[in-house]
């Protein structure tokens, strides 16, 4: 298991990696699409959130110098925005209170289907104006939004824009294991952002 100190050492390498020409141009990937995972122990979620807030401020401030634009996408906020845009948010709250989590999960499967959600993200984040995409907050929307499903849906929509998902769990280079505890048979091909 990764210690907090080891995680912090990995987080400290993220900014340099994101701003590198190799990352931004997909040069180091031999022609593959630049999809990356930064996995971390779910119990360190607060540390990762704090670092992402810091990172967003740094990258935004540096964008004046570097002319590089990063889309920072909080998946929970994006789900709320999508539900609001379709006038479903208040109905979702009411359904959860009256009928419970299972009924809500079933009702949201359609509106939050991975391809629809990916399309909404691309539209709202102005992907065509971005040099890279940073996705986070997956733990707050799981299991309605699944990491492998969302990344698969985004593949066809983001073109060559490097995309990083901060993932609360484990990624072994082939399979994602949510929260490091839930077995998943979902194969996914991405690169580790910082091993």
N, C-alpha and C positions, 0 to 999 in steps of 0.2 A: 504494500500500500504506500502511496505517495505521501510524504510528510508535507506539512505546511511550508517548511523551508524549501523543499524541493519544488513545490508548486510555485512559490514566489520567485525562485531562480528561473523557472520556465516563463513566468509572466513577464519578468524583466527583459526577456529576449524578444517579446512580441512586437514592440514598436519598430525596432530595427528591421525585423523580418518584413513587416507590412510595408515599410517605406523602401525596401530594396528593389532595384530594377529587376532582379531575377524573379521576385514574387509578382510584381506588377505587370510583367510582360510574359509570364509563364515560361520563361527561358529554361528553367531548371527541370521542366517536366517532360521534355522530349515530345512536345506536341499535344500532350493531354490537357484536358480542361482543368484549370486551377481551382479545384475544390479541396478545401482543407478542413481538418477537425482539430480543435484544441480541446482535448478531453481533460477532465479534472474530477477529483472526488467530490461528490455532491455535497458532502458535509462542509466543504469550503466555498459554498456558493456566495456567501457574503464577501469573502476576500476577492473572488473573481469579479463580482459586481462592482466593488469599490475600485478595483484596478481598471475595469472597463470604463467607468466614469472618468477616471484620471486619464486614461488613454484617449478617450474621445476628446477631452479638452486639449490635450497635447496635439493630437492630429489636426484638430480644427484650427488651433493657433498656428501650427506649422504649415497649414495649407496656403497661407499667404506667401510663404517662402517657397515651398515645394510645388505649388500649383497642383497638388494631388488631393482629390476629393474622395472621402470614404463615406459610404452609407452605413450608418449605425442603426440596426433594426432590432428593436426589442419585440420579440415575437408575441409576448402577452399584450403589449400596447397595440400591436398590429391586429390581433384577434379582436380586441375591444373596438378598434376603429372600423374593422370590417362589419362587425355586428351592428354598430351604430349606423353605418352607411346603408344597411339593409333594414333598418328599424327593427332589429331583432334583440337588441341588448336588454331592454326592459322585459320583454317576453321571456328571454332566457333566464333572467333573475327569478321571475315569477314561477316559471316551470321548475326550476331547481328547488325552490322553497316548497312548492305544492306536490311535486312528483318525485323529487330526488335526483341524485347524480346520474343514475342509469338512464332515466328518461331524457335528461338534458344531453347526455353524451349521444344518445341515439338521434335526438332532434338536430344536433349540430353537425352530424356527419355530412349532410348534404352541403350546407352553406360553407363549411370549413374543409371540404374535400381538398386534398393536397394540391391538385392542379389549379383549382379556383383560388386557393389561398396564395399559391406561388404567383399567380397572375396579379392578384391584388398587391402583393409586396412589390413586384416589379413596377407597377403603375405608380404607387405611392412614393417609392424611394427614388424615382427618377434615375433608374439604373443606367440609362444611356449617358448620363453626365458623370458617372462614378468611375473611379480607378479601381475600387475594390468594395466589397460588401462584407460587413461584419454582422453576423446573426447571433443573438443571445437571448436568454430568457426562456429557453426550451423547457426547463423544469417546471415553469409556471403554466405551461399549456399542454403538457403531456398528461394523458394519452390522446387527447383530441388531435394534437399535432405531433407527428412522429418524426424524429430526425432523419431517418433514411428516406422516408416518403417525401418529405419536404425537399431534401436535397435532390432526389431523383426528379421531382417536378420542376425544380429550378434549373436543372441542367440545360434544357432546351430553351429557356427563357432569358438567361443572362449572357449568352454568348461566351466571349473570352474574358469576361470580367472575373478576376479572382474572387472567390467567395470562401469565407471562414465561418464555421459554426463552432461556437463555444458550447461544449457538450458536457452536461453533468452526468458523468458515467465513465465507461471505458471504451476505448476504440483500439483494436489490435491490428488495424490495417486492412481488415476485411469485414468485421462485424461490430456493430454498436451494441453496447450493453447498458441500457438505461440505469442510471443511479448506481452502477456497479453491482447491482443485485438481481436484476431481471434478465433472465436468459432470453436471447433474441436470435432467431434464425434468419434475420434479415441481412443479407450480404450487401455491403456498400463499398464502393471503391473511391477512396479519397486519400489524401496525403496528410500526415501529421504535421501541423504547423510548426510546432517545437516539440521534438521527441523528448 
